Each structure stands twice: as structure tokens, then as C-alpha cells.
Amino acid sequence: MVAVTGITGKVGSQVARGLLAQGQVVRAVVRSQAKGEEWAALGCDVFVASIDDAEAMTEAFRGMDGVFLMTPPNYDPEPGFPDTQRNAAALRAAIEASRPAKIVFLSTVGAAWFMENAAWDIESAKSGVVHSFLQPLDHRIPMVATEDIAQTAVELLGQSWNGVRIVELEGPERYSSNDVAAALASALNTPVRNEIVPRSTWEELFRSQGMKNPLPRIRMVDGFNEGWIDFESGQHGSRKAGTTLQAALQALVSEKES
């Protein structure tokens, strides 16, 4: 049996479906019984546990042959990242107490940009413009499709290993804001151009959108733009997945139009 956290999200749901397709028994770890109803109907064992509840997560992981683990993102954290610290402490205690046979943990920021982040740009792209925070517009960064993350996670959960493995996963090549605009233009069959959102306006903009502590989000984007968020082994040492940016964005557009 494999426990899957984040199962109601894009990556976790694809991991669960991939495991089910292989005939694996899946435990859906959810925050409420209502969120587990869809997965119960698919034959999953549903376990209600909050990510910051060490006791509940211990029971969720106990006896598992594998665990797919991801933590919820928080783009507006309080100073000192207390939520992240609390979640990490609870998960460490749960893992040490339950000792699952293997864990595949997804770390996204600090690795690659989701190709599916472009979903936020589809509506404005229909009007011919994408407002870009990734700058310069021709600066290429590692991007990866959620489908490829899920497929890799399923593969790793089916393998055996000792100690710690680090798999640095990205798409077949690196992409820029210009590439995103071109892929959206092709998928929408309409001209699309980029407009840079000036770095000097980010804090005021994010605060106007309701953020209280925008600096971590700003520094995250800075990390991609300035190049200090990247794989330890760089582009030459990463594993290359098969989904292109064009294919991922075409799928996004088709999904929204269906």
C-alpha cells in the first residue's frame, strides 16, 4: 500500500491515478472526509489527517510500503516561516515513528518551474498579452510538466533503494517567457506578446492582491531570474522528462475550453 498526500492537487492526483492503474493499493491522505469521497469511490483507503498533526500522520504512514509526500505551498508566509517549521517538525516525527519502507518527497521551488503555472496567463493571452514576472524575457529556466513529475514519482515508488536519492527533473529543454508566449500563441491560435511587470512594482502589486508578506514570493521569482535557483548539478546533470512546453500548454488550453 502507498500513502499519497496532496492527492486533491494536480500532482498528487496524477500520482494516485498512476498507482491505481498499476493495480496498487492507495491510501488517500486528506484533510476531511468530504475531500476523500472521490478517492473512496475509486477504491482508495481514505485516511483523514492534517499535515501538521504528527500523531495523525504517524498513523497515516504506519505500515506503508511507500509514501508520496508533498507539503502545501505558502506564498504569503509569516516572518520566520512558522507554518513550514511546524509542518516539517510534525512530518519528521511521523516518519521517525512510522518508518515507512520508502518515501518520495517532492520539492518544487528550488528545482523547476511548473509549466502549468501558465494557466494563470491564458485569459490575458486571449487578449494578446502576457504580463511576465520572469525576466529578462529570453532568460531560460528549468520547467517541468506535472504529468512528468507524477510519472517519475510512480516509477520511483516502484523501485527499491537504500539511503537518500535525489532526482533532479526538468523538461526536455529550458524555456523563457518568450517561449511561454509563443506556446500560448500557438495553442490559442492568436498573436501573444509579453509585457514585463517591473520589479519595482511587485511589492505594491502583491500587497494590493492581499498578501501581507510578499518578500518571500518576490525572492522566489528573483531566484529564477537571477539564476540562483537551479539544480545542484545544473542542466547537464538533470533528468530530462518528455513533455514539451508546447504540449503542456496545448493541453491546458484544451482543458479550459472543454
Helices and strands as residue ranges (DSSP letters): E 2-4, H 10-21, E 26-30, H 33-41, E 45-48, H 54-61, E 66-69, H 82-98, E 103-105, E 113-114, G 115-121, H 122-126, E 129-132, E 143-144, H 146-157, E 169-170, H 177-188, E 193-196, G 199-201, H 202-208, H 215-226, H 234-237, E 239-240, H 245-257
